[in-house]
């Protein structure tokens, strides 16, 4: 008659019996000593997303979809912050954190660059810390490379120069695959980093000059994600220097 044994607490409803999973529905579905147990372990009034929620039960009146029922700070409607946690249970980690955006945005193309200053030959150059954030973001920078004063060569002989761009992407839990690209001022691509992953990367470009002439040169530098998923609210660092070779 009842091969599974007794203890059915509502014999009029087949969905209620000691062998069913508990739902969040104001019903003691599994016929134990509690109703809706496990539905809101962090007491934030949101039901655990791993459990079935029916309507807005007493234990979690705001409904379901709490993606971490062990932390009251994580729930639908929470403020997303840059912390590698999906605070608002949107399904995307660290999305739409307004404070994480670069103050220079937008600088998305060769026609909309940000000037990061001048670089003089033989100096430490310029360093900028930015973010590829949110998905699809691109950072384009304009930089002037200056030969500087003084003659350290035989006049009117060949003299060559190099722009060096070092890129340090976010690492560890914040790792994303970023690329650095060097363009001429007409947005013709000259060189780009090809290595993948979070390790520091370098890209260079050489140009011909002549001792005694003005060998200053201008470039556009871009930092982009290798894919649409390569974005992060933690920052990268680029350093631009100039050498004589």
N, C-alpha and C positions, 0 to 999 in steps of 0.2 A: 504493500500500500504506500509506504514512504521509505524507500530503500536508503535515502540519505540521512535518515534519523529524524529526530524531533527538533524542538525549539524554534519552530516557525512562529514568529511573533505577529504575523498577519496572514492567516491562512486564506483570506479572501483575495489576496493580491499575489499573483505568481512571481512578480518582480521583487517581492520582499521575502527573503529567506536567508538562513545563515551562510549560504555559499556565494552570495553576490557581492560585488565591490560596493563600498559605500559611495553614495553620491552626495552632492551638496544641494539639498532640496527640502530641508526641514522634516525628513523622514529617516527613521532608523532602518535603513535598507538591509543591513546585514545582521539584524537581530542581536546585536551585542548590547552592552550596557549604556552605549552613548549614541547620540544622534549627530550626524555630520562631523564626526571626528576626523581630524586631518585636513579639514577644508581650509582652515586659516590658522596655521601654526604660529605665524608671526603677529597675529592680532592687528592687522592693518585694515581689516574690513574688506579685503579682496580674497576671493577663493583661489586656491592652488590651481594653476593651469593644467596640471597633470590629472586633475579629477574632473568629473562631469558636474557642471553647475547648471541647475535649472532655476531660471529667474534670478531673484535676489533674496536668497535665504537669510534667515536671521543671523547666522554666524558670520556671513560676509555680505552685508547689504549692498555693497557697491558692485556685486557681480563677480565674475571669474577672471581668468587670464593673468593671474599673478605668476610671473615667470620665475620667481624665487621666493617661495613661501617660508623661507628661513630668515629673511631680512625685510623688516618693515620699511626700509628705505627704498626697496625695489618693488614697484607696483605700477599698474597702468596709471597714467596721469602724473607720475613723479617727474621732477625736473631732471633732464638728462645732463650729466656732467662728463668731463673728459677723464675717465677712470677705468677704461676697459671693461665696463659693466653696462649691460642694457638696463639702465635705471628705470625707464618708463615702459619696458616690456613691449617695445614696438617691433622687435625682431631684428633690429639693427643696433649694434653697439656704438655708442658715442656719436650718434647722429644729431644734427641740428643743435649743436652747442654754439650759441651765438658768440660767446666770449672767446671761442677758439679760433675764430676767423682772423686772418691777417689784417692789420690796420691799413695795409696798402691795397687791399682788394678794391676794384678788380684790376688785375694786371694779367690778362688772359691771352694776349697775343702780341705779335711783333709791333702792331700798331697801337698797343696800349701797355707800354712798358713802365717800369719804375726805375728811376735813376739811382743806382747805389753808390755813385761817387766815382772819383778818379783813382787810378792805380798807377803809381810811378815805378819805373823799372828798379828792381833790386830792393824794394821795400816789402813789408809784410802784407801789403795789399789791402783789400777790403773784405770784411766778413759780414754775412747776413744770416739771420735765423728766421726761417719762415715755416709755413705749413702747407701741405697739399691737403686741403680740407674745404669742402666736402667732396664727394665723388665727382670727378670731372674737372676739378680745379687744376689750373696751370699757373705757374708763376714765371713771368717774363721780366728781365731786368736789362737796363742799358748801362754800359760801363765804358769809360774812356781810358785807354792805356797810354801813358805818357813816357816818352823816352827820358825826360828830365834834362837838366843842364849839364854842361861839361862835355868835353870830347875825350873819349877813352879809346880812340881807334885812329887808324890812318885815314885822313880825309879822303872822301870820295871812293873808298873801298867798300866792298860788300859788307853788310851788317845785318844779321838776322835776329828775329825776336820771337818770343813764344808767350802765348797766354796760357795760363794753367788754372783750371777750375777743379777744386776739390769739393766733393759732395759727401756729407756724412748723413745718411738717412736715420730715422728713428730705429732703435734696436730693441732687442728683448721682446717683451710682450707687445710692444708698439711697432714691431718690424713691418715695414712696407718696402716694396721694390720701387725705387725712384731712379730716374735717369736725368743726367745733365746734358744739355745740348748747346753747342756754340753756333750762332748764326752771324752772318755779316749784317750790316745795317739795312740791307734790302730783304732780309729774312731768308736768304739762301743758306741752307744748312751746310756747315763746315765739318763738324765732328760731333760725336756723341759717345757717352759711356755705353758699353755693351754688357758689362758684367751684371749678374742678377743677384738678388738677395739684399741683405742689410749691411754688408761690409762697406767701408768707405771706398769711394770711387774717384777716379781722376780722368779728365779729358783735357787734351791740349790742342793747340793749333799754332803753326809757325807762319810768319810772313817775312818777306824780304824787305830790307831797308838799305840805306846807304849812309855811310859815315859823313856827317856834316849836313845832312838834309833832315827835314822834319819827318820822323818815323812814327809819330803818334798814330794810334789806330783805335777805332771804336767797334764794339761788338754788342750783340744781344745774347744774353744767357737765359736759357729756359730750364726750369725744373718741372718735370711732369711725372705722373704715375705710369708704371709700365702697363697697367690695365685699369679698368674702371674700379676695381676693388682695391687698388693701391692708393689709399688715402688714410690720413691719420691726424687726429687733433694734437698729437705731440709733434714737435718741430724737427726740421732738418737744419743743417748748417752748410752753407757754401762759402768758400774762400776763393777769391780771384787774385792772382798775382801775375807779374810780368818779369820775364828773364831775357837777357841777351844770350844768344847761343852761338 
